[in-house]
Amino acid sequence: MSQQRALLRSMFDAAVAAAQPALCLPPHLPPRPRGRLVVIGAGKASAAMARAVEDNWDGPLEGLVVTRYGYGVPCSRIEIVEAAHPVPDAAGIEAAQRILRKVQGLGADDLVLALISGGGSALLAAPAPGLTLEDKQTVNRALLRSGATISEMNCVRRHQSALKGGRLAAACHPAKVRSLLISDVPGDDPIDIASGPTVPDPTTCADALAIVRRYDIELAHGVRAVLESGAGESVKPGDARLAGSETRMIATPQMALEAAAAVARQAGIAAHILGDSIEGEAREVARVMAGIALQVASRGQPFAPPCVLLSGGETTVTVRGKGRGGRNVEFLLALALALNGRPGIHAIAGDTDGVDGQEEIAGAWLAPDTLARALARGIRPRERLDDNDGHGFFEALGDSVVSGPTLTNVNDFRAILITRGPQNFRGHSK
């Protein structure tokens, strides 16, 4: 492994480690309630969060959380259930129903500890009355392919759910609720983390319908009826049932980026965080980032090399091809084309949960010779990008980043390392 690749991987690992529940959750545990403590949760990090609760709680507790297949962690008092992500399945519906039963009938002296992280939208699958699992699956697939932002997708999801948009917290009333959140969304808005099952929702069914129209998403008759009738309306700010609800953000993309920056600085490399909530089409974001990196390499502006440019957030991919892709590899392949083999620029991009798109691959590496190596093997980078085949491209080069399930999730991580290189170079045919 090259020196540059090793440094980039160390930064990625530091970003993931900063969001590990064992580190970030214990300071936010509540005092013991007079009544029962019931632990519930949903998301890719929820099982690891449950384990952190068990390891640091000195009183009785019970509970149930649902996480992605392969993300379970052994717990002795909190039951861990696994379900499908990003498209929900029957296991997610059953888990949601069981969680709802666990919080019903609680009293004012009881406390519900809700462990919420990214992925909970699909995992906590509870269709609104009149809707089916198939309805939710169809809408989810359409949203994932549409190019909609995560905020837009979650707005639609909230208004076809029986638990999201504050409904789960309302079901806990009169018990108090403390929600511990690991953010995977740009801006860290609690309503967008797992579609906000324990926080009030200011958006409306009309907002959801506007998003559906914007992206030309076809809806089944039942789904459209729920939205047009207002039957899918969520719990709004000021609702008395949420008066005893408290929300704490325990890990965010910014925290992860700061941890990565510290690793770079320890290695003598200046680190610059460009933003923790960058959105937009992955290939468009890549072109902008390439422009900044080239200005640094050629002009020493706005930063002097050697340095690393760090960013987080959640880009989108409008799927038009049939390849194997994800946000991060789409970004990197577009970045490679924009940089066109510029010497002295290396990069890594990966999802901090270890899964980019629907592949068990976190992301990939990019080096100055990436395009040349691809062309030498008869791989056409532009064709692969047009086919949304980022995973196929980088896997063929042996440049995939495979971390396995990280048991946390604070969204995408991107690092572009710029060293002093020759000013004159020959690009490669695209």
Helices and strands as residue ranges (DSSP letters): H 3-18, H 21-24, G 26-28, E 37-42, H 46-56, E 62-68, E 78-83, H 90-103, E 111-117, H 120-123, H 133-146, H 150-158, H 167-172, E 176-182, G 186-188, G 190-195, H 205-214, H 221-229, G 240-242, E 245-251, H 253-266, E 270-278, H 282-299, E 307-313, H 327-339, E 345-351, E 363-366, H 370-376, H 381-386, H 390-396, E 400-401, E 412-418
